[in-house]
Amino acid sequence: MRIRTTTAAIAAALAFAVVGCSSDSKADATRSSAPEASSSAEDSDTGADDSGATKDSGLPPEPTGAARDAVLAAVRDVNGNLTHDEDKAIDAARNQCAALDGGAANTDHTAAQRFSYDGITLTDDDGSHINIGLRKTLCPAS
Protein backbone atom coordinates (compact mmCIF):
# COMPACT_ATOMS: atom_id res chain seq x y z
CA MET A 1 0.00 0.00 0.00
CA ARG A 2 2.83 2.38 0.86
CA ILE A 3 4.50 1.76 -2.53
CA ARG A 4 1.27 2.56 -4.37
CA THR A 5 0.88 5.83 -2.46
CA THR A 6 4.48 6.82 -3.19
CA THR A 7 4.14 5.87 -6.85
CA ALA A 8 0.90 7.85 -7.13
CA ALA A 9 2.55 10.90 -5.52
CA ILE A 10 5.53 10.71 -7.89
CA ALA A 11 3.25 10.31 -10.90
CA ALA A 12 1.19 13.32 -9.80
CA ALA A 13 4.34 15.42 -9.33
CA LEU A 14 5.64 14.44 -12.77
CA ALA A 15 2.29 15.20 -14.38
CA PHE A 16 2.26 18.61 -12.73
CA ALA A 17 5.82 19.28 -13.92
CA VAL A 18 4.97 18.28 -17.48
CA VAL A 19 1.87 20.45 -17.53
CA GLY A 20 3.89 23.32 -16.07
CA CYS A 21 6.55 22.95 -18.76
CA SER A 22 3.94 22.81 -21.49
CA SER A 23 2.29 26.02 -20.44
CA ASP A 24 5.68 27.76 -20.12
CA SER A 25 6.68 26.77 -23.64
CA LYS A 26 3.40 28.14 -24.99
CA ALA A 27 4.03 31.40 -23.18
CA ASP A 28 7.58 31.47 -24.56
CA ALA A 29 6.25 30.88 -28.06
CA THR A 30 3.83 33.74 -27.63
CA ARG A 31 6.56 36.01 -26.29
CA SER A 32 9.00 35.09 -29.06
CA SER A 33 6.46 35.67 -31.82
CA ALA A 34 5.64 39.19 -30.65
CA PRO A 35 9.16 40.63 -31.19
CA GLU A 36 9.32 39.02 -34.63
CA ALA A 37 6.23 40.88 -35.68
CA SER A 38 7.62 44.20 -34.49
CA SER A 39 11.01 43.59 -36.10
CA SER A 40 9.29 42.81 -39.40
CA ALA A 41 7.51 46.13 -39.19
CA GLU A 42 10.79 47.88 -38.41
CA ASP A 43 12.51 46.12 -41.32
CA SER A 44 9.85 47.30 -43.75
CA ASP A 45 10.32 50.87 -42.52
CA THR A 46 14.11 50.76 -42.89
CA GLY A 47 14.35 49.04 -46.24
CA ALA A 48 14.37 45.44 -44.90
CA ASP A 49 18.06 45.11 -44.13
CA ASP A 50 19.13 43.04 -41.14
CA SER A 51 21.65 45.56 -39.79
CA GLY A 52 19.12 46.63 -37.13
CA ALA A 53 19.60 43.35 -35.30
CA THR A 54 23.35 43.85 -35.46
CA LYS A 55 23.09 47.40 -34.12
CA ASP A 56 20.84 46.29 -31.27
CA SER A 57 23.28 43.60 -30.20
CA GLY A 58 26.27 45.94 -30.27
CA LEU A 59 28.05 43.82 -32.87
CA PRO A 60 29.67 45.63 -35.77
CA PRO A 61 28.69 44.39 -39.22
CA GLU A 62 30.72 41.47 -40.53
CA PRO A 63 33.67 42.92 -42.43
CA THR A 64 34.26 41.99 -46.04
CA GLY A 65 37.05 42.50 -48.54
CA ALA A 66 39.93 44.70 -47.42
CA ALA A 67 38.30 45.41 -44.04
CA ARG A 68 38.14 41.67 -43.32
CA ASP A 69 41.76 41.26 -44.37
CA ALA A 70 42.77 44.10 -42.03
CA VAL A 71 40.99 42.52 -39.05
CA LEU A 72 42.56 39.12 -39.74
CA ALA A 73 45.99 40.75 -40.10
CA ALA A 74 45.56 42.49 -36.72
CA VAL A 75 44.66 39.18 -35.07
CA ARG A 76 47.43 37.33 -36.94
CA ASP A 77 49.97 39.89 -35.62
CA VAL A 78 49.29 38.61 -32.10
CA ASN A 79 49.38 34.90 -32.98
CA GLY A 80 49.41 33.52 -36.51
CA ASN A 81 47.54 30.38 -35.46
CA LEU A 82 44.44 32.38 -34.48
CA THR A 83 43.39 32.84 -38.10
CA HIS A 84 43.44 29.20 -39.23
CA ASP A 85 39.66 29.37 -38.91
CA GLU A 86 39.01 32.84 -40.29
CA ASP A 87 35.28 32.78 -39.57
CA LYS A 88 35.93 31.95 -35.92
CA ALA A 89 38.47 34.78 -35.67
CA ILE A 90 36.02 37.26 -37.25
CA ASP A 91 33.23 36.15 -34.90
CA ALA A 92 35.51 36.56 -31.89
CA ALA A 93 36.60 39.99 -33.16
CA ARG A 94 33.01 41.17 -33.61
CA ASN A 95 32.09 39.94 -30.12
CA GLN A 96 35.15 41.64 -28.65
CA CYS A 97 34.12 44.90 -30.31
CA ALA A 98 30.74 44.61 -28.62
CA ALA A 99 32.56 44.22 -25.29
CA LEU A 100 34.83 47.19 -26.01
CA ASP A 101 31.96 49.44 -27.06
CA GLY A 102 29.66 48.14 -24.34
CA GLY A 103 31.92 49.27 -21.51
CA ALA A 104 32.97 45.79 -20.34
CA ALA A 105 35.48 45.65 -17.51
CA ASN A 106 38.98 44.24 -18.06
CA THR A 107 38.71 44.03 -21.84
CA ASP A 108 42.30 42.83 -22.22
CA HIS A 109 41.50 39.72 -20.20
CA THR A 110 38.21 39.30 -22.07
CA ALA A 111 40.03 39.41 -25.41
CA ALA A 112 42.62 36.90 -24.19
CA GLN A 113 39.84 34.52 -23.14
CA ARG A 114 37.74 35.07 -26.26
CA PHE A 115 40.65 34.36 -28.62
CA SER A 116 42.06 31.42 -26.62
CA TYR A 117 40.77 28.49 -28.65
CA ASP A 118 42.00 25.46 -30.58
CA GLY A 119 44.75 24.85 -28.02
CA ILE A 120 46.02 28.45 -28.09
CA THR A 121 46.18 30.26 -24.76
CA LEU A 122 46.70 34.00 -24.76
CA THR A 123 47.82 36.35 -22.01
CA ASP A 124 46.20 39.62 -21.00
CA ASP A 125 49.07 41.39 -22.82
CA ASP A 126 48.09 39.51 -26.00
CA GLY A 127 44.50 40.59 -25.37
CA SER A 128 45.65 44.19 -25.12
CA HIS A 129 47.35 43.91 -28.52
CA ILE A 130 44.21 42.39 -30.03
CA ASN A 131 42.15 45.27 -28.65
CA ILE A 132 44.57 47.79 -30.15
CA GLY A 133 44.32 46.06 -33.52
CA LEU A 134 40.53 45.92 -33.35
CA ARG A 135 40.33 49.63 -32.50
CA LYS A 136 42.42 50.35 -35.60
CA THR A 137 40.33 48.17 -37.88
CA LEU A 138 36.89 46.81 -36.97
CA CYS A 139 35.68 48.97 -34.11
CA PRO A 140 37.30 52.39 -33.79
CA ALA A 141 36.60 54.16 -30.52
CA SER A 142 33.65 56.48 -30.87
Buried (B, 14 or more C-beta within 10 A) or exposed (E): EEEEEEEEEEEEEEEEEEEEEEEEEEEEEEEEEEEEEEBEEEBEEEEEEEEBEBEEEBBBEBBEEEBBBBBBEBBBBBBEEBBEEBEBBBBBBBBBBBBBBEEEEEBBBBBBBBBBBEEBEBEBEBBBBBBBBBBEBBBEEE
